[in-house]
């Protein structure tokens, strides 16, 4: 009994709950990487205008859509899960992170709907109007490409810039890790601008290099939160900050 009471007394209050929060957020971040195969799964649709007129399996396309839906939901999950913790650093910025994640997910959903629209036309109309179907396919693929650029591209850069700032200021993860996000966010935004101006394509060596820091940041945050959780020093600083805020409100 004495041993149990001593262990309870020395255990930081709320640590178990925060560890679960970090674990869930980390898992959500790792889940977002399951969309990588969609580049290949969407290949037949995006690279062959006559795909809608041909016959054959649609499994790859449907799997790609399913994976992107999971990624969009997981992206929202990262922000919603982290919000109660990171708002203690800066509530306005934390809310901006949630909003940016919602915008990114919305764009991903629009892209999925575009691909599913092509799938439906292929199933229902077949080759009844070759010219009309290929023209419609081109339009829907253009929508998909733009949502890919603005969603996992532009909004991902905004998200990582915001989260990198919060994590750097709070110290919830090692600061060198947060710096990767602060650097990676502007780099992928610069790459997106270059893509829009025609300097290189969305899927290119330059685009990959500029986007790599973002991938490294999100993967490292996912692994760190899953394996280790929030840094104790960062949590202590947030607790001190929250205490100071409450005292200031009480005095006022």
C-alpha positions as CSV (number, residue, x, y, z in Angstrom):
1,X,0.0,0.0,0.0
2,X,2.8,2.4,0.9
3,X,4.6,1.7,-2.3
4,X,1.5,2.3,-4.4
5,X,0.8,5.6,-2.7
6,X,4.4,6.7,-3.1
7,X,4.3,5.9,-6.9
8,X,1.0,7.7,-7.3
9,X,2.3,10.8,-5.5
10,X,5.4,11.0,-7.7
11,X,3.6,10.4,-11.0
12,X,3.0,13.7,-12.9
13,X,-0.6,14.6,-13.0
14,X,-2.2,14.1,-16.4
15,X,0.9,12.4,-17.9
16,X,-1.0,9.3,-19.0
17,X,-3.6,11.3,-20.8
18,X,-0.9,13.4,-22.6
19,X,1.1,10.3,-23.5
20,X,-2.1,8.9,-25.2
21,X,-2.6,12.2,-27.0
22,X,1.0,12.1,-28.3
23,X,0.6,8.4,-29.3
24,X,-2.6,9.0,-31.3
25,X,-1.3,12.2,-33.0
26,X,1.9,10.3,-33.9
27,X,0.0,7.4,-35.4
28,X,-2.2,9.8,-37.4
29,X,0.9,11.4,-38.8
30,X,2.3,8.0,-39.8
31,X,-1.0,7.0,-41.5
32,X,-0.8,10.1,-43.8
33,X,2.1,8.4,-45.6
34,X,0.0,5.5,-46.9
35,X,-1.0,7.8,-49.8
36,X,2.4,7.4,-51.5
37,X,1.3,4.5,-53.7
38,X,-1.5,6.6,-55.2
39,X,1.1,8.2,-57.6
40,X,1.3,4.7,-59.3
41,X,-2.3,3.7,-58.7
42,X,-3.6,6.8,-60.5
43,X,-1.1,6.4,-63.3
44,X,-3.5,4.7,-65.8
45,X,-6.1,7.4,-65.3
46,X,-3.8,10.4,-65.4
47,X,-1.3,9.3,-68.1
48,X,-3.7,7.7,-70.6
49,X,-6.5,9.8,-72.0
50,X,-8.2,6.8,-73.5
51,X,-8.4,4.9,-70.2
52,X,-12.0,5.9,-69.8
53,X,-12.8,4.3,-73.2
54,X,-11.0,1.0,-72.4
55,X,-12.1,-2.0,-70.4
56,X,-10.3,-3.7,-67.5
57,X,-10.0,-3.6,-63.8
58,X,-10.7,-0.4,-61.7
59,X,-9.3,-1.8,-58.5
60,X,-6.1,0.3,-58.5
61,X,-8.0,3.5,-59.0
62,X,-10.5,2.7,-56.2
63,X,-7.8,1.7,-53.8
64,X,-6.0,5.0,-54.5
65,X,-9.2,6.9,-53.8
66,X,-9.7,4.9,-50.6
67,X,-6.1,5.7,-49.4
68,X,-6.5,9.4,-50.1
69,X,-9.8,9.5,-48.1
70,X,-7.9,7.9,-45.2
71,X,-5.1,10.4,-45.5
72,X,-7.5,13.3,-45.5
73,X,-9.2,12.1,-42.3
74,X,-5.8,11.3,-40.7
75,X,-4.6,14.8,-41.5
76,X,-7.6,16.3,-39.7
77,X,-7.0,13.8,-36.9
78,X,-3.4,15.2,-36.4
79,X,-4.7,18.7,-35.9
80,X,-7.7,17.9,-33.7
81,X,-5.6,15.6,-31.5
82,X,-2.8,18.1,-31.0
83,X,-5.1,21.1,-30.6
84,X,-5.8,20.8,-26.8
85,X,-2.0,20.6,-26.2
86,X,-0.6,23.2,-28.6
87,X,-3.3,25.8,-27.9
88,X,-1.6,26.2,-24.5
89,X,1.3,27.7,-26.4
90,X,-0.8,30.0,-28.7
91,X,-4.5,29.3,-29.2
92,X,-4.9,31.5,-32.3
93,X,-2.0,29.8,-34.1
94,X,-3.2,26.4,-33.0
95,X,-6.7,27.1,-34.4
96,X,-5.0,28.2,-37.6
97,X,-3.3,24.8,-37.8
98,X,-6.7,23.0,-37.4
99,X,-8.2,25.2,-40.1
100,X,-5.3,24.7,-42.5
101,X,-5.6,20.9,-42.0
102,X,-9.3,21.1,-42.8
103,X,-8.6,23.1,-46.0
104,X,-6.0,20.5,-47.1
105,X,-8.4,17.6,-46.4
106,X,-11.2,19.4,-48.4
107,X,-8.9,19.8,-51.4
108,X,-7.9,16.1,-51.2
109,X,-11.6,15.2,-51.1
110,X,-12.3,17.3,-54.2
111,X,-9.5,15.5,-56.0
112,X,-10.9,12.1,-55.0
113,X,-14.3,13.1,-56.3
114,X,-12.8,14.1,-59.6
115,X,-11.2,10.6,-60.0
116,X,-14.4,8.9,-58.9
117,X,-16.2,11.0,-61.5
118,X,-14.0,9.5,-64.2
119,X,-14.5,6.0,-62.8
120,X,-18.3,6.5,-62.9
121,X,-18.3,7.7,-66.5
122,X,-16.2,4.7,-67.5
123,X,-18.6,2.3,-65.8
124,X,-21.9,3.9,-67.0
125,X,-21.1,5.3,-70.5
126,X,-18.2,3.3,-71.7
127,X,-17.3,4.3,-75.3
128,X,-20.6,5.8,-76.3
129,X,-19.1,9.3,-76.9
130,X,-15.4,9.0,-77.3
131,X,-14.7,12.8,-77.8
132,X,-17.0,13.9,-75.0
133,X,-15.6,11.4,-72.6
134,X,-12.0,12.2,-73.2
135,X,-12.7,15.9,-73.0
136,X,-14.5,15.4,-69.7
137,X,-11.6,13.2,-68.5
138,X,-9.1,15.9,-69.3
139,X,-11.1,18.5,-67.3
140,X,-11.5,16.2,-64.3
141,X,-7.8,15.3,-64.3
142,X,-6.9,19.0,-64.5
143,X,-9.0,19.5,-61.3
144,X,-7.2,16.5,-59.7
145,X,-3.8,18.0,-60.5
146,X,-4.7,21.4,-59.1
147,X,-6.1,19.9,-55.9
148,X,-2.9,17.9,-55.5
149,X,-0.8,21.0,-55.9
150,X,-2.9,23.2,-53.6
151,X,-3.8,20.4,-51.0
152,X,-0.8,18.2,-50.3
153,X,1.4,20.9,-51.8
154,X,0.6,24.5,-50.7
155,X,-1.5,23.7,-47.7
156,X,1.1,21.1,-46.5
157,X,3.7,23.8,-46.5
158,X,1.4,26.1,-44.5
159,X,0.6,23.4,-42.1
160,X,4.2,22.5,-41.4
161,X,5.2,26.1,-41.1
162,X,2.5,26.6,-38.4
163,X,3.2,23.4,-36.6
164,X,7.0,23.9,-36.8
165,X,6.6,27.3,-35.2
166,X,4.4,25.9,-32.4
167,X,6.7,23.0,-31.7
168,X,9.8,25.2,-31.7
169,X,8.3,27.7,-29.3
170,X,6.8,25.1,-27.0
171,X,9.7,22.6,-27.0
172,X,7.3,19.6,-27.2
173,X,9.7,17.9,-29.6
174,X,13.4,18.5,-30.0
175,X,14.0,21.9,-31.5
176,X,16.1,20.7,-34.5
177,X,13.1,18.6,-35.5
178,X,10.9,21.7,-35.4
179,X,13.4,23.6,-37.4
180,X,13.0,21.1,-40.3
181,X,9.4,22.1,-40.4
182,X,10.2,25.8,-40.4
183,X,12.6,25.3,-43.3
184,X,10.5,22.7,-45.2
185,X,7.3,24.7,-45.2
186,X,8.7,27.7,-47.2
187,X,10.7,25.3,-49.5
188,X,7.6,23.4,-50.6
189,X,5.7,26.6,-51.0
190,X,8.5,27.9,-53.2
191,X,8.4,24.7,-55.2
192,X,4.6,25.1,-55.7
193,X,5.1,28.6,-57.0
194,X,7.8,27.3,-59.4
195,X,5.3,24.6,-60.6
196,X,2.6,27.1,-61.2
197,X,5.0,29.3,-63.2
198,X,6.0,26.3,-65.2
199,X,9.6,26.0,-64.0
200,X,9.1,22.2,-63.4
201,X,6.3,19.7,-63.1
202,X,4.4,18.5,-60.1
203,X,6.2,15.2,-60.2
204,X,9.8,16.0,-60.9
205,X,13.2,15.7,-59.3
206,X,13.2,19.3,-58.3
207,X,9.8,19.0,-56.7
208,X,10.9,15.9,-54.8
209,X,14.0,17.6,-53.4
210,X,12.1,20.8,-52.3
211,X,9.3,18.6,-50.8
212,X,11.6,16.2,-49.0
213,X,12.1,18.3,-45.8
214,X,8.3,18.4,-45.3
215,X,8.2,14.6,-45.6
216,X,11.1,14.2,-43.2
217,X,9.5,16.6,-40.7
218,X,6.1,14.9,-40.6
219,X,7.6,11.4,-40.5
220,X,10.0,12.3,-37.7
221,X,7.2,14.0,-35.7
222,X,5.0,11.0,-36.2
223,X,7.8,8.6,-35.0
224,X,8.8,10.8,-32.1
225,X,5.3,11.3,-30.8
226,X,4.5,7.6,-31.2
227,X,7.7,6.3,-29.5
228,X,8.6,8.9,-27.0
229,X,5.6,11.3,-26.6
230,X,5.9,15.0,-25.8
231,X,9.1,16.2,-24.2
232,X,8.7,16.6,-20.4
233,X,10.5,20.0,-20.5
234,X,8.1,21.3,-23.1
235,X,5.1,20.1,-21.1
236,X,6.5,21.8,-18.0
237,X,7.0,25.0,-19.9
238,X,3.4,24.9,-21.1
239,X,2.2,24.2,-17.5
240,X,4.2,27.2,-16.3
241,X,2.8,29.4,-19.1
242,X,-0.8,28.3,-18.4
243,X,-0.3,29.1,-14.7
244,X,1.1,32.5,-15.5
245,X,-1.9,33.2,-17.7
246,X,-4.4,32.2,-15.1
247,X,-2.6,34.4,-12.5
248,X,-2.6,37.4,-14.9
249,X,-6.4,36.9,-15.5
250,X,-7.0,36.7,-11.8
251,X,-5.1,39.9,-11.0
252,X,-6.9,41.7,-13.8
